[in-house]
Amino acid sequence: MITSLVLIATIILVLLTFIGLYRASVGPTAADRIVAINMISTKVTTIIVMIALITAQESYVNVALVYALLGFLATIGLAKLLLKGRLDQ
């Protein structure tokens, strides 16, 4: 029962990720694109954790943590690039 609910939630999150991908490609401003990329990163991290729950493999949780860290660093880097126009300093 729980596994099927997690599977349904995972499918819904995958569909919502594609909607975020559309927003990232069409977004009218750069800030909208950065927020959409951050949302995609968060949803993919959640999907990886849900796959870990479905398959009962704990190593996927470590992969999700690394992916979340990379997504966070990418968001910070893109925000700094948007504000200052460069990444140094």
Rosetta silent file (secondary structure, phi, psi, omega in degrees, C-alpha in Angstrom):
SEQUENCE: MITSLVLIATIILVLLTFIGLYRASVGPTAADRIVAINMISTKVTTIIVMIALITAQESYVNVALVYALLGFLATIGLAKLLLKGRLDQ
SCORE:     score description
SCORE:     0.000 S_00000001
   1 L     0.000  -49.841 -179.701    0.000    0.000    0.000 S_00000001
   2 H   -65.385  -39.458 -179.497    2.708    2.469    1.004 S_00000001
   3 H   -62.574  -40.016  179.592    4.861    1.495   -1.968 S_00000001
   4 H   -69.078  -35.694  176.548    2.064    2.209   -4.422 S_00000001
   5 H   -66.400  -40.461  177.651    1.402    5.608   -2.830 S_00000001
   6 H   -65.702  -38.315  178.362    5.090    6.498   -3.055 S_00000001
   7 H   -64.910  -42.580  177.351    5.107    5.353   -6.685 S_00000001
   8 H   -63.478  -42.560  178.144    2.090    7.539   -7.503 S_00000001
   9 H   -64.314  -36.304  177.978    3.703   10.519   -5.762 S_00000001
  10 H   -65.157  -42.768  178.741    6.911    9.902   -7.720 S_00000001
  11 H   -63.671  -41.320  177.947    5.036    9.903  -11.016 S_00000001
  12 H   -62.962  -42.200  178.697    3.293   13.150  -10.084 S_00000001
  13 H   -65.129  -35.423  176.890    6.642   14.733   -9.179 S_00000001
  14 H   -64.116  -42.805  177.767    8.117   13.646  -12.515 S_00000001
  15 H   -63.548  -41.380  178.204    5.247   15.326  -14.342 S_00000001
  16 H   -67.381  -29.591  176.275    5.682   18.484  -12.281 S_00000001
  17 H   -65.274  -39.029  177.354    9.407   18.427  -13.063 S_00000001
  18 H   -66.651  -33.632  175.078    8.607   18.571  -16.770 S_00000001
  19 H   -65.437  -40.552  175.804    6.380   21.576  -16.133 S_00000001
  20 H   -64.943  -35.461  176.786    9.304   23.228  -14.346 S_00000001
  21 H   -64.403  -37.836  175.308   11.540   22.376  -17.296 S_00000001
  22 H   -62.498  -43.816 -179.940    9.110   24.203  -19.559 S_00000001
  23 H   -65.192  -35.361  179.389    9.242   27.246  -17.254 S_00000001
  24 H   -68.418  -31.947 -179.503   13.043   27.123  -17.233 S_00000001
  25 H   -85.910  -27.342 -175.301   13.187   27.186  -21.012 S_00000001
  26 H  -105.926  -15.831 -173.310   10.435   29.768  -21.613 S_00000001
  27 L   -40.996  134.580 -174.906   10.697   31.910  -18.467 S_00000001
  28 L   -69.431  -29.390 -179.203   10.479   35.605  -19.300 S_00000001
  29 L  -123.742  164.986  178.400   13.324   36.685  -17.008 S_00000001
  30 H   -66.727  -33.755  179.115   16.592   35.166  -15.843 S_00000001
  31 H   -64.682  -38.760  176.510   15.336   35.126  -12.255 S_00000001
  32 H   -62.265  -38.974  179.465   12.363   32.978  -13.303 S_00000001
  33 H   -67.547  -39.376  179.070   14.746   30.550  -14.962 S_00000001
  34 H   -65.030  -43.093  178.225   16.947   30.333  -11.864 S_00000001
  35 H   -63.830  -39.603  179.015   13.943   29.634   -9.647 S_00000001
  36 H   -65.851  -39.959  177.983   12.726   26.973  -12.093 S_00000001
  37 H   -65.702  -39.344  176.621   16.148   25.297  -12.137 S_00000001
  38 H   -64.126  -39.813  178.449   16.202   25.309   -8.333 S_00000001
  39 H   -65.007  -41.261  178.232   12.721   23.776   -8.294 S_00000001
  40 H   -62.663  -43.202  179.321   13.799   21.069  -10.732 S_00000001
  41 H   -61.596  -42.146  179.069   16.827   20.272   -8.587 S_00000001
  42 H   -66.243  -42.421  179.970   14.684   19.969   -5.475 S_00000001
  43 H   -66.805  -39.751  178.649   12.120   17.755   -7.198 S_00000001
  44 H   -65.852  -38.153  175.609   14.785   15.477   -8.663 S_00000001
  45 H   -60.848  -44.114  178.279   16.342   15.127   -5.204 S_00000001
  46 H   -64.878  -38.987  178.253   12.952   14.137   -3.808 S_00000001
  47 H   -63.585  -40.735  178.501   12.395   11.687   -6.666 S_00000001
  48 H   -62.797  -41.449  178.293   15.757   10.034   -5.954 S_00000001
  49 H   -65.765  -39.339  178.024   14.823    9.617   -2.285 S_00000001
  50 H   -65.967  -36.597  175.430   11.450    8.157   -3.254 S_00000001
  51 H   -64.586  -36.984  176.146   13.184    5.693   -5.580 S_00000001
  52 H   -62.665  -37.883  176.818   15.399    4.759   -2.628 S_00000001
  53 H   -66.856  -41.654 -177.956   12.247    4.059   -0.610 S_00000001
  54 H   -67.644  -43.370 -175.912   10.699    1.955   -3.370 S_00000001
  55 H   -90.386   -7.340  179.995   13.817   -0.110   -4.054 S_00000001
  56 L    59.277   39.177  176.789   14.997   -0.211   -0.407 S_00000001
  57 L  -115.182  113.230 -174.662   18.525    0.832   -1.357 S_00000001
  58 L   -71.717  -20.106 -177.566   20.032    3.266    1.101 S_00000001
  59 H   -66.563  -24.540  177.617   22.872    4.295   -1.199 S_00000001
  60 H   -65.052  -27.835  178.752   20.439    6.373   -3.293 S_00000001
  61 H   -65.584  -38.328  175.792   19.967    8.681   -0.315 S_00000001
  62 H   -64.199  -39.901  176.754   23.669    9.546   -0.480 S_00000001
  63 H   -62.525  -41.161  179.543   23.303   10.266   -4.179 S_00000001
  64 H   -64.217  -39.062  178.594   20.331   12.528   -3.403 S_00000001
  65 H   -65.086  -42.113  177.965   22.349   14.448   -0.808 S_00000001
  66 H   -65.191  -41.639  179.194   25.186   15.050   -3.263 S_00000001
  67 H   -64.160  -39.309  178.112   22.701   16.094   -5.944 S_00000001
  68 H   -64.368  -40.211  178.342   21.023   18.512   -3.523 S_00000001
  69 H   -64.474  -43.353  178.271   24.398   20.042   -2.665 S_00000001
  70 H   -65.130  -39.039  177.462   25.276   20.485   -6.332 S_00000001
  71 H   -64.964  -39.062  177.774   21.874   22.027   -7.035 S_00000001
  72 H   -64.755  -45.541  179.989   22.306   24.446   -4.140 S_00000001
  73 H   -64.631  -37.386  177.501   25.777   25.486   -5.312 S_00000001
  74 H   -65.799  -40.042  178.734   24.514   25.959   -8.868 S_00000001
  75 H   -65.013  -43.147  178.446   21.659   28.144   -7.651 S_00000001
  76 H   -63.529  -43.538  179.311   24.012   30.289   -5.568 S_00000001
  77 H   -63.375  -43.015  179.067   26.424   30.612   -8.485 S_00000001
  78 H   -67.807  -36.761  177.709   23.701   31.574  -10.939 S_00000001
  79 H   -65.772  -40.554  178.152   22.211   34.097   -8.511 S_00000001
  80 H   -66.173  -39.880  177.035   25.632   35.691   -8.001 S_00000001
  81 H   -63.167  -39.356  179.790   26.165   35.782  -11.759 S_00000001
  82 H   -67.223  -39.995 -177.382   22.767   37.425  -12.212 S_00000001
  83 H   -76.189  -45.606 -172.810   23.419   40.071   -9.547 S_00000001
  84 H  -101.381  -19.049 -179.225   27.050   40.970  -10.241 S_00000001
  85 L    87.919   -6.009  177.186   27.558   39.900  -13.828 S_00000001
  86 L  -151.985  164.738 -175.703   30.595   37.787  -12.913 S_00000001
  87 L   -99.887  -14.454 -179.079   31.502   34.947  -10.572 S_00000001
  88 L   -79.988  157.599 -179.049   34.786   36.200   -9.083 S_00000001
  89 L    63.514    0.000    0.000   34.936   38.113   -5.789 S_00000001
